[in-house]
């Protein structure tokens, strides 16, 4: 059964990205909000963002509100990180975000 999960790592400080808000959208003829989420103390979302009958092949977008997380003495360079991707097979898709105030990377994890 397919599912979509995510987590955030704060690479600038070497720790999980705790308390980062985000949203999942389905993309198609229109952008449709599917879920909002908040990362836990381990930088993970407690439940899969998609699974079971909600897991449908197609284009999706994850938006992470990293500006609020990195806000401190100066405004961070990144405010939102947007990751667009396709789900095509009935598999586990894990989309991690490795982020600092100045850069980010992602990959399809397991």
C-alpha positions, 0 to 999 in steps of 0.5 A: 500500500502506498504512502507519503511521509516527510521529515525535516533536518536542520543542517545548520544546527545539526538537529531535527527541524522541530515545530516546522509548519507545512502544507501538502497540495495536489496539483492538477487543473487547480492547486488543492490543499490536502493537509496541513502539518507540524513536525514533531520533536524528531522533525517528523510528521506523526502520520503519513500525509497520504496513504490508503485510498487517499494515495493517488498517482499524480503531481503534488507539492509540499510547502515548508514554512522555514522562515518562522523556524530560522527567524532570529536576529536577522531575517532568514534568506529562505522563507518557504521551501516548495518541493514539487514531485510526482507519485506514480507507483503504489509504494512508500515515498519519503520526501525529506527536507535538509535545510539551513537558513540559506539552502536546502536539498531533498531526495526520495528516501525510503 
